[in-house]
Amino acid sequence: MSMFRAMTLIIAVAGGLGLSVSAGLAAPAAAQTASGADTAKPLSSSEIYRIYSHNSWMWKDGAGYFAVSKRQFKAWSGRGRNASAGQGIWFITDPGKLCFRATWYEKGTSFPATTCFSHREKNGVIYQRKEPNGDWYIFKHAPARKGDEITKFRRGDYVSRQLDRMMPAMASN
């Protein structure tokens, strides 16, 4: 079962981002317990926008790109039989909450999925969790440290070229 299909099933059943799914969509394995998140305040919509817009979130074996134009979201993960690709939109909802809704493609099939992350800040530390009930983890220390999830963001589109290569093969399998 692909990572994205597994993620969709887990979201439908349990609904969290405390998943142990690769590709950076789950809490990092070495993430610290984020006890300060309970008293932290949600990030503003503009703070969320600054983190994600024009950036690619680099995952262990893939990436997701948050374009500004039409708020397009594009992603790919895996190789060969384990390859998945997603295309859709990203949006900011409640204070501190970012979501992306995409159609995911793999081996000649497709399915829709919506994934959301909440973000809170306290004393310069940003916490993140997958909604609706993932565990909070430190997304960015104050100051940022090597290994923080925020350090996996790169300015620009690191997705489209790989996605363009992958999509024809997925449609034909």
C-alpha positions in Angstrom: 0.0 0.0 0.0 1.4 3.4 -0.9 2.2 6.0 1.7 -0.6 8.3 0.5 -3.2 5.6 0.4 -2.2 4.6 3.9 -2.3 8.2 4.9 -5.8 8.6 3.5 -7.0 5.5 5.3 -5.5 6.6 8.6 -7.0 10.0 8.2 -10.4 8.5 7.6 -10.2 6.2 10.5 -8.1 8.0 13.1 -7.7 11.4 11.6 -4.2 12.4 12.8 -0.7 13.6 11.8 0.9 11.7 14.5 1.2 9.2 11.7 4.3 7.2 11.1 4.1 7.9 7.4 7.3 8.8 5.6 7.6 11.8 3.2 7.6 14.4 5.9 3.8 14.3 6.5 4.1 12.8 9.9 5.7 14.0 13.0 9.5 13.5 12.8 10.5 10.3 14.5 13.0 12.2 16.7 10.6 15.1 17.4 10.6 16.4 21.0 7.4 16.3 23.0 5.9 19.7 22.7 4.3 20.3 26.1 4.5 24.1 25.5 2.1 23.8 22.6 -1.0 23.7 24.9 -0.4 27.3 26.0 1.0 28.6 22.7 -1.0 30.9 20.4 -2.0 30.0 16.9 0.1 31.6 14.1 -1.7 34.3 12.1 -2.7 33.6 8.5 0.1 35.9 7.3 2.7 33.9 9.3 1.4 30.6 7.8 1.5 32.2 4.3 5.1 33.3 4.8 6.2 29.8 5.8 4.5 27.9 2.9 4.1 30.2 -0.1 6.6 29.8 -2.9 8.2 27.0 -1.0 8.8 23.3 -1.4 8.7 21.1 1.7 11.4 18.5 1.1 10.5 15.0 2.4 12.6 11.9 2.9 11.6 10.7 -0.6 9.7 13.5 -2.3 8.5 17.0 -1.9 5.4 19.2 -1.8 5.2 22.6 -3.5 3.0 25.5 -2.3 2.6 27.8 -5.3 1.1 31.3 -5.0 -0.6 31.2 -8.4 -4.1 29.9 -7.8 -2.7 28.4 -4.5 -1.7 25.3 -6.4 -0.3 22.3 -4.4 1.8 19.7 -6.1 3.7 16.8 -4.6 5.5 13.6 -5.4 6.8 10.8 -3.3 8.5 7.5 -3.8 10.0 5.7 -6.8 8.9 2.9 -9.1 6.1 0.8 -7.6 5.9 3.1 -4.5 5.5 6.3 -6.5 2.7 8.7 -5.7 1.9 12.1 -7.0 -0.6 14.7 -5.9 -2.1 17.8 -7.4 -4.6 20.2 -5.9 -4.8 23.4 -3.8 -3.6 24.6 -0.5 -5.4 27.0 1.8 -5.3 28.6 5.2 -8.4 28.2 7.4 -8.7 28.8 11.2 -5.9 30.8 12.7 -2.7 28.8 12.5 -4.1 26.1 10.2 -2.9 25.1 6.7 -4.6 22.5 4.6 -4.0 21.0 1.2 -6.6 19.2 -0.8 -5.3 17.0 -3.7 -6.0 14.2 -5.9 -3.3 11.6 -5.4 -2.2 9.3 -8.3 -0.5 6.0 -8.1 -0.3 2.9 -10.4 -3.3 3.9 -12.7 -5.6 4.9 -9.8 -6.4 8.1 -8.1 -8.1 9.2 -4.9 -8.8 12.5 -3.1 -7.4 13.5 0.2 -7.3 16.6 2.4 -4.5 17.0 4.9 -4.3 19.8 7.5 -1.7 21.0 9.9 -2.1 23.4 12.9 0.7 25.7 14.0 1.2 27.5 17.3 4.0 29.7 18.6 5.3 30.5 22.1 8.6 32.4 22.8 9.7 32.0 19.2 9.2 28.2 19.2 6.7 27.0 16.5 4.8 23.8 17.2 3.0 21.8 14.5 0.6 18.9 14.5 -1.5 17.1 11.9 -5.2 17.6 12.4 -7.5 16.7 13.8 -5.6 14.8 16.6 -1.9 14.4 15.8 0.7 15.0 18.5 2.3 18.4 18.7 6.0 18.5 17.9 8.5 21.3 17.6 8.5 22.6 14.0 11.0 25.3 14.7 13.1 26.0 17.8 14.1 29.6 18.8 16.5 29.9 17.0 16.0 27.3 14.4 18.2 24.2 14.7 19.5 21.7 12.2 16.9 19.0 11.8 13.9 21.3 12.6 11.1 20.6 10.2 11.1 24.2 9.0 14.7 23.7 7.7 13.2 21.2 5.1 11.5 24.1 3.3 13.3 25.5 0.2 12.3 28.6 -1.8 11.1 27.6 -5.2 9.5 24.7 -7.0 11.4 21.4 -6.5 8.3 19.4 -7.5 7.0 20.1 -11.0 9.9 18.7 -13.0 9.7 15.3 -11.2 5.9 15.4 -11.2 5.9 15.9 -15.0 8.1 12.8 -15.4 6.0 10.7 -13.1 2.4 11.5 -14.3 2.5 9.7 -17.7 3.7 6.5 -16.1 1.0 6.6 -13.4 -1.7 7.1 -15.9 -0.7 4.1 -17.9 -0.1 1.6 -15.1 
